[in-house]
Amino acid sequence: MSYDEGLAERVREKLGSKTEVSEKKMFGGLCFMVSGHMCCGILGDTLMARVGPEQYKECLGNPHASEMDFTGRPMKGLVYVSAEGVSEDGDLSQWIDRCLDFVASLPEKNAES
């Protein structure tokens, strides 16, 4: 599956000031890694947001968010956000900020991780 290059560019802009950002093709789309941790990604025109288990239920209350069930089972701490939910720059920024906050709470990865 491909990913929306326009959305990818918008995510790149939002992550632009962060150091240690890389991109990997995963899940049939594109994932953005921050300090070695998956932060967010794009599958088609949908944002995959890694919000963590503590924000998970709250984020699912958003009308544009749904369970990330890529494997057929919900992946706790990860949500899909439809294109409508990230069409405005402010909305995309809020989702990216949630992802960055969660990734910042994770332990540092070792160089060989």
C-alpha positions as CSV (number, residue, x, y, z in Angstrom):
1,M,0.0,0.0,0.0
2,S,1.2,3.5,-0.7
3,Y,1.0,6.6,1.5
4,D,-0.2,10.2,0.9
5,E,3.0,12.1,0.0
6,G,1.4,15.4,0.8
7,L,0.5,14.3,4.3
8,A,4.1,12.9,4.7
9,E,5.5,16.3,3.8
10,R,3.3,18.0,6.3
11,V,4.4,15.6,9.0
12,R,8.0,16.2,8.0
13,E,7.5,19.9,8.5
14,K,6.0,19.4,11.9
15,L,8.9,17.1,13.0
16,G,11.5,19.4,11.3
17,S,12.8,21.0,14.5
18,K,13.3,17.6,16.2
19,T,16.7,15.9,16.1
20,E,17.1,12.2,15.5
21,V,14.1,11.9,13.1
22,S,14.2,9.1,10.5
23,E,11.7,7.5,8.2
24,K,11.1,3.8,7.6
25,K,8.8,2.0,5.3
26,M,6.6,-0.1,7.6
27,F,3.1,-1.5,7.8
28,G,2.8,-0.9,4.0
29,G,3.2,2.8,4.6
30,L,5.7,5.2,6.1
31,C,6.7,5.5,9.7
32,F,8.5,8.4,11.4
33,M,11.0,7.4,14.1
34,V,12.1,9.8,16.8
35,S,15.2,8.8,18.8
36,G,14.8,5.3,17.5
37,H,11.1,5.0,18.7
38,M,8.2,4.8,16.3
39,C,6.3,8.1,16.7
40,C,3.7,8.2,14.0
41,G,3.1,7.1,10.4
42,I,1.0,7.2,7.3
43,L,-1.0,4.4,5.7
44,G,-2.8,5.6,2.6
45,D,-4.2,9.0,3.7
46,T,-4.6,8.0,7.3
47,L,-2.3,9.1,10.2
48,M,-1.1,6.3,12.5
49,A,-0.6,8.0,15.9
50,R,1.4,6.4,18.7
51,V,-0.3,8.1,21.7
52,G,0.5,5.5,24.4
53,P,-1.8,3.5,26.6
54,E,-2.7,6.4,29.0
55,Q,-4.1,8.6,26.2
56,Y,-5.5,5.8,24.2
57,K,-9.2,5.8,25.3
58,E,-9.3,9.6,25.4
59,C,-7.9,9.8,21.8
60,L,-10.5,7.2,20.6
61,G,-13.2,9.7,21.8
62,N,-12.2,11.9,18.9
63,P,-14.7,11.6,16.0
64,H,-11.8,11.0,13.5
65,A,-9.9,8.5,15.5
66,S,-10.3,4.7,15.5
67,E,-8.5,1.6,16.8
68,M,-5.4,0.7,14.9
69,D,-6.3,-2.9,14.0
70,F,-3.7,-3.5,11.4
71,T,-3.1,-7.1,12.6
72,G,-6.8,-7.8,13.0
73,R,-6.6,-7.0,16.7
74,P,-6.5,-3.5,18.3
75,M,-3.0,-2.3,19.0
76,K,-3.3,-0.5,22.3
77,G,-1.6,2.9,22.3
78,L,-1.9,3.3,18.6
79,V,-4.8,5.0,16.8
80,Y,-5.7,5.7,13.2
81,V,-6.7,9.3,12.4
82,S,-8.7,9.7,9.2
83,A,-7.8,12.3,6.6
84,E,-10.6,14.5,7.9
85,G,-9.0,14.5,11.3
86,V,-5.7,15.9,10.0
87,S,-6.8,18.1,7.1
88,E,-6.2,21.3,9.1
89,D,-2.6,22.1,10.2
90,G,-3.7,22.8,13.8
91,D,-5.3,19.3,14.0
92,L,-2.2,17.6,12.6
93,S,0.0,19.5,15.0
94,Q,-2.1,18.4,18.0
95,W,-1.8,14.7,16.9
96,I,1.9,15.0,16.3
97,D,2.4,16.7,19.7
98,R,0.6,13.8,21.4
99,C,2.9,11.4,19.7
100,L,6.0,13.4,20.6
101,D,4.9,13.6,24.2
102,F,4.5,9.9,24.4
103,V,7.8,9.1,22.7
104,A,9.6,11.6,25.0
105,S,8.3,9.5,28.0
106,L,10.0,6.3,26.7
107,P,13.4,5.2,27.9
108,E,16.4,6.1,25.7
109,K,17.2,3.4,23.2
110,N,20.7,1.9,23.2
111,A,22.8,2.5,20.2
112,E,22.4,-1.1,19.1
113,S,18.6,-1.1,19.5
